[in-house]
Amino acid sequence: MRKIGFLTSGGDCQALNAAMRGVAKTLYHYYGKDVEIYGILDGYKGLIYGNWKKMKPKDFSGILTVGGTILGTSRQPFKLMNVPDENGLDKVKAMKSNYKKMDLDCLVILGGNGTQKTANLLSQEGLNVVSLPKTIDNDIWATDMTFGFHSAVEIATSAIDCIHTTAASHGRVFIVEVMGHKVGWLTLYAGIAGGADIILIPELPYDPDKILSALEARNKEGKDFSILAVAEGAISKKDAALSKKEYKAKKAKSIYPSVSYEIGAMIEKKLGQEVRITVPGHTQRGGSPCPYDRVLSSRLGAAAGKLIIDKKYGYMSALVNGEIVPVPLADVAGKLKGVDTNSSIIKEIQDMGISLGV
């Protein structure tokens, strides 16, 4: 009898359930009744404190289109994994102990960057681990795409689409703040797809004067409204030159809830144009996965199942040049896949006259 544990960790997103279904269907197809799957509840928290349940094949039926995660999730920062909890519990030791208590042959972990770092840690500690790349940010190293990303792009794009009509009706400047603290993939794709006039991403610190110039140019062309797609982690050139400590101190004193409000206030002051801010927020993580993500997560899940069958542990299923391939967790952990500012997509955006604030 093979015993496999599943857990989802970090922020939720669309297609987590679809990915687990892909793994489960593959294992059930190969092993039949000779496999048991255990769902570890609320991410690494469940593995630390011993909270899990035995799953049945029917638990994986009808979840292809269901968003969120049927196992629940939580954030357990990697930097605190080796720090005892408030009761002095050694978290890594507890996870290893519960893995053995469950008598698992393999642990399947679905998550983003922090999750992958802890997955690699557990692999190095001797646990059999296979992982899958989930995040709406598409920032996991060694995979061309993460599941959840395209679903979030559709939602963010829809928000920008809706803004177009009201912006045109009132002749206003609208700023749509898109998720993405460290990388701008989501803002970039949604901005292009939604027809934004200005796109600001963390990888390209913006010049406020360039934003104002782009808006003034549109005004001179008789275009009385403009739309900015702004990543929540967008940063000005001036702020990017500060140390982390200095920037943190500045943000703590800021009167603005986010960078979008600061940019909006600048536009109103300098140009006298009416500005409105829209923040789709966590709606970008919600709802059903789009067809692309259903296919991608199913493929990644099936490949993860095959890794388990082949007893090939310590790998993450990844999409590389259209093919699903295993990549070593050690090559993934601790690396961030940001937007290459010299890539062709950046040049193509600028060729279309879309401002990147630089």
C-alpha positions in Angstrom: 0.0 0.0 0.0 1.4 3.4 -1.0 0.6 6.3 1.2 0.7 9.8 -0.2 0.2 13.1 1.6 -1.1 16.3 -0.1 -0.8 19.9 1.3 -1.4 23.3 -0.1 0.5 26.2 1.4 0.7 30.0 1.2 -1.9 32.2 -0.6 -4.7 30.3 -2.4 -5.3 30.6 -6.1 -7.4 29.1 -8.8 -6.6 25.5 -10.0 -5.1 24.2 -6.7 -7.9 21.6 -6.6 -7.5 20.8 -10.3 -3.8 20.1 -9.7 -4.5 17.8 -6.8 -7.1 16.1 -8.9 -4.5 15.5 -11.6 -2.1 13.9 -9.1 -4.9 11.8 -7.5 -6.4 10.6 -10.8 -2.9 9.5 -11.9 -2.2 7.6 -8.7 -5.6 5.9 -8.6 -5.3 5.0 -12.3 -1.9 3.3 -11.7 -2.3 1.8 -8.2 -6.0 1.3 -8.0 -6.9 0.4 -4.4 -3.3 0.1 -3.5 -2.9 3.8 -2.7 -4.1 5.9 0.1 -4.1 9.7 0.0 -4.0 11.9 3.1 -5.0 15.5 3.0 -3.0 17.6 5.4 -5.1 20.5 6.5 -4.2 24.2 6.4 -0.8 23.8 4.8 2.5 23.3 6.7 0.5 24.2 9.8 -1.3 20.9 9.5 2.0 19.0 9.1 3.5 20.8 12.0 0.6 20.2 14.4 -0.6 16.9 13.1 -3.9 17.8 11.4 -4.9 15.6 8.5 -7.6 13.3 7.1 -7.8 10.3 4.9 -9.1 11.2 1.5 -11.4 9.1 -0.8 -11.5 9.0 -4.6 -14.8 10.8 -4.5 -13.2 13.7 -2.7 -11.3 14.5 -6.0 -14.5 14.3 -8.1 -16.1 17.5 -9.3 -13.3 19.8 -8.1 -11.7 20.6 -11.5 -13.6 23.9 -11.7 -13.6 24.7 -8.0 -11.4 27.6 -6.9 -9.5 27.8 -3.6 -8.3 24.6 -1.9 -10.4 21.8 -0.4 -7.6 21.3 2.1 -7.3 24.8 3.4 -4.1 26.8 3.5 -2.0 29.1 5.7 1.1 31.1 5.5 4.2 29.7 7.3 7.1 32.0 6.4 10.2 30.0 5.4 12.5 32.3 7.5 10.6 31.2 10.6 10.6 27.5 9.9 13.7 26.9 12.0 12.5 29.2 14.7 10.5 27.4 17.5 6.9 28.3 17.9 5.5 30.1 21.0 5.6 26.9 22.9 9.1 26.0 22.0 8.1 23.4 19.3 10.7 22.6 16.7 8.7 22.9 13.5 11.0 21.0 11.2 11.3 18.2 13.7 7.5 18.1 14.1 6.9 17.9 10.4 9.4 15.1 10.0 7.8 13.3 13.0 4.2 13.6 11.6 5.4 12.5 8.1 6.7 9.3 9.8 3.6 9.0 12.0 1.5 9.0 8.8 3.8 6.4 7.3 4.0 8.4 4.1 5.8 7.3 1.0 5.8 10.8 -0.5 4.5 14.3 0.3 3.0 16.3 -2.5 3.3 20.1 -1.9 1.6 22.8 -3.9 2.7 26.4 -3.4 4.6 29.4 -4.4 8.2 30.6 -3.7 8.2 30.3 0.1 6.4 27.0 -0.1 9.0 25.7 -2.5 11.8 26.7 -0.2 10.3 24.7 2.7 9.6 21.8 0.3 13.3 21.8 -0.6 14.2 22.0 3.1 12.1 18.9 3.9 13.6 17.1 0.9 17.1 17.9 2.3 15.9 16.6 5.6 15.3 13.2 4.0 11.5 13.3 3.2 10.3 12.1 -0.1 8.9 15.3 -1.7 7.3 16.2 -5.0 6.0 19.8 -5.6 3.9 21.8 -8.0 4.2 25.5 -8.9 1.1 27.6 -8.0 0.9 31.4 -7.8 -0.9 34.2 -9.6 2.4 36.0 -9.7 4.1 33.6 -12.2 7.3 34.2 -10.4 8.6 30.7 -9.6 12.0 29.9 -11.1 12.5 27.1 -13.7 8.9 27.0 -15.0 7.6 29.1 -17.9 4.2 29.3 -16.3 2.5 28.7 -12.9 -1.1 27.6 -12.5 -3.4 30.4 -11.2 -1.6 33.1 -13.3 -3.8 33.1 -16.3 -7.0 32.9 -14.2 -5.8 36.0 -12.3 -4.9 37.7 -15.6 -8.5 37.2 -16.8 -9.9 38.8 -13.6 -7.5 41.7 -13.6 -8.2 42.3 -17.3 -11.9 42.2 -16.7 -11.5 44.9 -14.1 -9.6 47.1 -16.6 -12.3 46.4 -19.3 -15.0 47.5 -16.9 -13.1 50.7 -16.1 -12.8 51.7 -19.7 -16.5 52.5 -20.0 -16.8 54.6 -16.9 -13.4 56.3 -17.6 -14.6 57.2 -21.1 -18.0 58.5 -19.9 -16.5 60.8 -17.3 -13.2 61.7 -18.9 -11.2 60.6 -15.9 -7.9 59.1 -15.2 -8.3 55.6 -13.6 -5.6 53.6 -11.8 -6.2 49.9 -11.5 -3.9 48.4 -8.8 -3.0 44.8 -9.7 -1.5 42.3 -7.3 2.3 41.8 -7.4 4.6 43.0 -4.7 7.9 41.9 -6.2 7.2 41.0 -9.9 5.1 42.5 -12.6 4.0 39.6 -14.7 0.3 39.9 -13.8 0.2 43.7 -14.3 2.1 43.4 -17.5 -0.3 40.8 -19.1 -3.5 42.4 -17.7 -2.3 45.8 -18.7 -1.7 44.7 -22.3 -4.9 42.7 -22.5 -7.0 45.5 -21.0 -5.6 48.2 -23.2 -4.0 50.2 -20.4 -2.2 53.4 -21.5 0.5 53.2 -18.8 1.8 50.1 -17.2 4.0 50.3 -14.0 5.8 47.2 -12.7 8.3 46.7 -9.9 11.2 45.7 -12.2 11.1 49.1 -13.9 11.2 51.9 -11.3 9.1 54.8 -12.7 9.9 58.4 -13.3 6.9 60.5 -12.2 7.6 63.1 -14.9 7.4 60.3 -17.6 3.9 59.4 -16.3 2.8 63.1 -16.4 4.3 63.4 -19.9 2.4 60.4 -21.2 -0.9 61.7 -19.8 -0.3 65.2 -21.2 0.4 63.7 -24.6 -2.9 61.9 -24.5 -4.7 65.1 -23.6 -3.1 66.9 -26.5 -4.3 64.2 -28.8 -7.9 64.8 -27.6 -8.1 61.7 -25.5 -9.9 62.8 -22.3 -9.4 59.6 -20.3 -6.5 57.4 -19.4 -6.0 54.1 -17.6 -3.0 53.1 -15.6 -2.3 49.5 -14.7 -0.1 49.7 -11.6 1.5 46.8 -9.7 1.1 47.0 -6.0 4.9 46.8 -5.8 5.6 49.5 -8.3 8.2 51.9 -7.1 9.6 55.3 -8.2 13.2 55.7 -9.2 13.8 58.0 -6.2 12.4 55.4 -3.8 14.3 52.5 -5.5 17.5 54.3 -4.7 16.8 54.2 -0.9 18.0 51.4 1.3 15.4 48.9 2.4 15.5 50.4 5.9 15.0 53.9 4.5 12.2 52.9 2.2 10.4 51.0 5.0 10.6 54.1 7.2 9.2 56.3 4.4 6.3 54.0 3.8 5.5 53.9 7.5 5.1 57.7 7.4 3.2 57.9 4.2 -0.4 59.2 4.2 -1.2 57.0 1.2 -2.7 53.5 1.5 -0.6 52.3 -1.5 1.5 53.5 -4.4 -1.5 54.0 -6.6 -3.0 56.6 -4.3 0.4 58.4 -4.2 0.5 58.5 -8.0 -3.1 59.5 -8.2 -2.5 62.5 -5.9 0.5 63.6 -8.0 -1.6 63.5 -11.2 -4.4 65.6 -9.6 -2.0 68.1 -8.2 0.2 68.5 -11.3 -2.4 68.1 -14.1 -5.6 68.9 -12.4 -7.3 65.8 -13.8 -9.8 63.8 -11.8 -8.4 60.5 -10.7 -10.1 57.4 -9.4 -8.4 54.3 -7.9 -9.7 50.8 -8.3 -8.2 47.8 -6.4 -9.5 44.4 -7.5 -7.5 42.9 -4.6 -8.2 39.3 -3.6 -10.8 38.9 -6.4 -7.8 38.1 -8.5 -7.2 34.9 -6.6 -10.9 33.9 -6.5 -13.4 32.1 -8.7 -13.1 29.2 -11.1 -9.8 28.5 -12.9 -9.8 29.4 -16.6 -9.5 26.7 -19.2 -5.8 27.3 -19.6 -5.1 26.8 -15.9 -7.3 23.7 -15.8 -5.2 22.1 -18.6 -1.9 23.2 -17.1 -2.6 22.1 -13.6 -3.9 18.8 -14.8 -0.8 18.2 -16.8 1.5 19.3 -13.9 -0.5 17.0 -11.6 -0.3 14.0 -13.8 3.5 14.5 -14.2 3.8 14.8 -10.4 1.9 11.5 -10.0 4.3 9.9 -12.5 7.3 11.2 -10.4 5.8 9.4 -7.4 5.2 6.2 -9.3 8.8 6.3 -10.6 10.0 7.1 -7.0 11.7 10.2 -8.4 11.7 12.6 -5.4 13.0 16.0 -4.7 11.5 17.5 -7.9 9.0 20.1 -9.0 6.8 19.6 -12.1 7.4 22.5 -14.4 6.4 23.8 -17.8 9.4 24.3 -20.1 9.0 25.1 -23.8 5.6 23.6 -23.8 6.6 20.3 -22.2 6.1 19.2 -18.6 9.5 18.3 -17.1 10.8 17.6 -13.6 13.3 20.2 -12.2 15.3 19.7 -9.0 13.8 21.5 -6.0 17.3 22.7 -5.1 17.4 24.6 -8.4 14.0 26.3 -7.7 14.2 27.2 -4.0 15.2 30.8 -3.2 15.1 32.1 -6.8 12.6 34.6 -8.1 11.5 34.8 -11.8 11.0 38.5 -12.5 10.2 40.2 -15.7 13.3 40.6 -17.9 13.4 44.3 -18.6 15.4 43.5 -21.8 12.9 41.0 -23.1 11.0 41.4 -26.3 7.7 41.9 -24.6 9.0 45.1 -23.0 10.2 46.4 -26.4 6.9 45.5 -28.0 4.9 47.4 -25.4 7.0 50.5 -26.0 6.7 50.1 -29.8 2.9 50.3 -29.3 3.3 53.6 -27.5 2.3 52.2 -24.1 4.3 54.1 -21.4 6.1 52.1 -18.8 7.0 55.2 -16.8 10.6 55.1 -17.8 
